[in-house]
Amino acid sequence: MAITPRDALALAGAALAALALGAAAWLALSPGTGATSTLPSASAAFAWEPSAPAGTAAPTDLLVDVQGAVRRPGLVRVPAGARVADAIAAAGGYTAKADLLAAATAINLAASLADGAQVFVPIQGLAAAPGPSAPGAAAGGGLVNLNTAGPEELEALPGIGPVTVQKIVAARAERPFATLEELLEREVMHSGQLEDIRDLVTL
């Protein structure tokens, strides 16, 4: 049977429709086209970095004053959370003049430190040694003689604690005080302490 022009047009239209459907199906199944993949890419998988837990901060160093029978007396820096033993080690450790028995009583090596703390290592023979002229303490009309008074008398003064007593005794053993201002110049005490005791002491 002969194909008429009308039949030829119909067959051509059907063929074009089939091609269009096939192309649509191929595009839908082809990688990189159609629906977006839900799987993360390799670059996205490795772009994440863990962050520090919220609320944490880098630890800061503590500044501690270590005095007395240590090799390098003065200010030392120790990490946060350090103990008294760490501060003494940072100052070079005990010297041969350290009074180990007194240190064991006065110092808790395991105690935690705070910024601005002071550690004093006792020196042999100074903790309870009276000055060369102890009777002169009474000659000042009831005033406490800083060059001769014993540790108990010194600690009874307002604002003077065991650490300052040790510093007074150690300083006067090296050189007796000539003026009260030497207490500041030689860093034995601060100005507030001196003002509290100025009317109660003599030299």
PLY file of the C-alpha trace (Angstrom):
ply
format ascii 1.0
element vertex 203
property float x
property float y
property float z
element edge 202
property int vertex1
property int vertex2
end_header
0.00 0.00 0.00
1.38 3.43 -0.95
2.19 5.88 1.90
0.49 9.15 1.45
2.13 12.45 2.40
-0.25 12.69 5.32
0.84 9.30 6.65
4.49 10.31 6.27
3.93 13.43 8.36
2.22 11.36 11.06
5.10 8.87 11.21
7.65 11.67 11.39
5.76 13.28 14.27
5.65 10.00 16.18
9.39 9.50 15.69
10.13 13.00 16.97
7.97 12.42 20.04
9.81 9.16 20.80
13.16 10.91 20.47
12.04 13.68 22.83
10.88 11.16 25.47
14.14 9.24 25.18
16.21 12.41 25.59
14.22 13.42 28.68
14.74 10.01 30.26
18.48 10.10 29.54
18.85 13.57 31.08
17.00 12.46 34.21
19.32 9.48 34.72
22.56 11.19 33.68
25.06 12.08 36.59
25.31 15.78 37.43
21.82 16.56 36.09
18.31 16.26 37.38
17.76 16.14 41.17
20.57 17.42 43.33
22.52 14.68 45.13
22.14 14.63 48.91
25.62 13.14 49.52
28.29 15.65 50.69
31.19 16.28 48.36
34.75 15.35 49.31
35.71 19.00 49.71
32.79 19.63 52.06
33.64 16.54 54.11
37.17 17.76 54.80
36.39 21.46 55.23
35.15 21.06 58.84
37.61 21.63 61.69
36.85 20.98 65.36
36.60 24.11 67.48
37.53 24.59 71.13
34.74 23.86 73.63
32.62 26.88 74.43
33.66 28.81 77.52
37.29 27.68 77.58
40.18 30.13 77.56
43.93 29.79 77.24
45.57 29.51 80.69
47.60 32.50 81.85
50.85 32.58 83.82
51.00 33.59 87.49
53.48 36.15 88.83
54.82 35.09 92.25
57.34 36.74 94.60
59.78 34.19 96.02
62.11 35.45 98.79
64.41 34.08 101.47
66.84 31.19 101.10
66.44 30.54 97.36
69.07 30.84 94.65
67.33 33.54 92.61
64.99 35.53 94.90
62.52 37.80 93.20
59.60 37.54 90.81
59.03 34.29 88.92
56.41 33.23 86.41
54.69 29.87 86.78
51.79 28.36 84.82
48.23 28.60 86.08
47.52 25.83 88.57
51.12 25.72 89.80
51.99 24.85 93.41
54.34 26.46 95.93
56.98 23.85 95.08
56.88 24.99 91.43
57.53 28.62 92.41
60.50 27.64 94.61
61.91 25.53 91.77
61.50 28.47 89.37
63.55 30.58 91.80
66.40 28.05 91.66
65.45 25.93 94.66
66.72 26.08 98.24
70.19 27.36 99.06
72.49 25.85 101.70
71.25 28.55 104.12
67.64 27.35 103.99
66.19 26.28 107.33
64.58 23.08 106.14
62.88 22.32 109.46
61.32 25.79 109.61
60.40 25.56 105.93
58.63 22.25 106.48
56.56 23.92 109.20
55.91 27.27 107.52
55.54 26.25 103.86
53.00 23.92 102.31
54.73 22.84 99.08
51.49 21.39 97.72
49.46 24.58 98.20
48.01 26.16 95.05
49.30 29.57 94.06
47.40 32.72 93.15
48.64 35.59 91.04
50.59 38.04 93.22
51.32 35.51 95.98
54.51 35.62 98.01
56.57 32.64 99.19
59.31 33.07 101.81
61.82 30.29 102.50
63.18 30.61 106.08
66.90 31.24 106.53
68.90 29.28 109.11
69.24 31.00 112.47
67.05 34.00 111.63
63.56 32.91 112.55
64.08 33.08 116.30
67.43 34.80 116.65
67.23 37.96 118.77
69.15 41.06 117.73
72.51 41.97 119.27
70.95 44.23 121.88
67.53 42.85 122.67
67.15 44.72 126.00
67.13 47.98 124.06
63.58 47.28 122.94
62.25 48.58 126.22
64.24 51.79 126.01
61.96 53.25 123.41
59.15 53.93 125.85
57.19 50.81 124.95
57.92 51.08 121.23
59.01 47.97 119.34
62.62 48.18 118.17
62.73 46.78 114.63
66.44 46.04 114.94
66.18 44.01 118.14
62.62 42.78 118.69
61.85 39.08 118.48
59.53 37.57 115.89
56.58 37.44 118.31
56.83 41.18 119.03
57.11 42.01 115.34
54.14 39.88 114.37
52.03 41.60 117.06
52.31 44.86 115.10
49.26 45.76 112.94
49.48 44.56 109.36
52.66 42.54 109.93
52.40 38.83 109.18
54.89 35.95 109.28
56.28 36.67 105.80
57.04 40.32 106.64
58.57 39.27 109.98
60.94 36.93 108.14
61.91 39.75 105.76
62.56 42.16 108.64
64.75 39.64 110.46
66.65 38.71 107.28
67.23 42.36 106.30
68.47 43.51 109.71
70.83 40.52 109.87
72.50 41.81 106.71
72.49 45.44 107.88
70.57 47.07 110.77
67.97 49.64 109.77
69.12 53.25 110.09
65.77 54.85 109.13
62.21 53.63 108.82
62.26 54.57 105.15
64.80 51.79 104.60
61.93 49.36 105.12
60.54 50.62 101.82
63.87 51.12 100.03
64.95 47.57 100.85
61.50 46.20 99.94
60.87 44.77 103.38
57.30 46.09 103.47
55.01 48.38 101.49
54.07 51.94 102.36
50.70 51.02 103.84
52.32 48.68 106.36
54.88 51.31 107.32
52.21 53.93 107.97
50.32 51.47 110.20
53.34 50.87 112.45
55.24 54.20 112.20
54.05 55.43 115.62
54.58 52.04 117.26
58.19 51.27 116.36
61.68 52.60 116.83
65.23 51.73 115.72
0 1
1 2
2 3
3 4
4 5
5 6
6 7
7 8
8 9
9 10
10 11
11 12
12 13
13 14
14 15
15 16
16 17
17 18
18 19
19 20
20 21
21 22
22 23
23 24
24 25
25 26
26 27
27 28
28 29
29 30
30 31
31 32
32 33
33 34
34 35
35 36
36 37
37 38
38 39
39 40
40 41
41 42
42 43
43 44
44 45
45 46
46 47
47 48
48 49
49 50
50 51
51 52
52 53
53 54
54 55
55 56
56 57
57 58
58 59
59 60
60 61
61 62
62 63
63 64
64 65
65 66
66 67
67 68
68 69
69 70
70 71
71 72
72 73
73 74
74 75
75 76
76 77
77 78
78 79
79 80
80 81
81 82
82 83
83 84
84 85
85 86
86 87
87 88
88 89
89 90
90 91
91 92
92 93
93 94
94 95
95 96
96 97
97 98
98 99
99 100
100 101
101 102
102 103
103 104
104 105
105 106
106 107
107 108
108 109
109 110
110 111
111 112
112 113
113 114
114 115
115 116
116 117
117 118
118 119
119 120
120 121
121 122
122 123
123 124
124 125
125 126
126 127
127 128
128 129
129 130
130 131
131 132
132 133
133 134
134 135
135 136
136 137
137 138
138 139
139 140
140 141
141 142
142 143
143 144
144 145
145 146
146 147
147 148
148 149
149 150
150 151
151 152
152 153
153 154
154 155
155 156
156 157
157 158
158 159
159 160
160 161
161 162
162 163
163 164
164 165
165 166
166 167
167 168
168 169
169 170
170 171
171 172
172 173
173 174
174 175
175 176
176 177
177 178
178 179
179 180
180 181
181 182
182 183
183 184
184 185
185 186
186 187
187 188
188 189
189 190
190 191
191 192
192 193
193 194
194 195
195 196
196 197
197 198
198 199
199 200
200 201
201 202
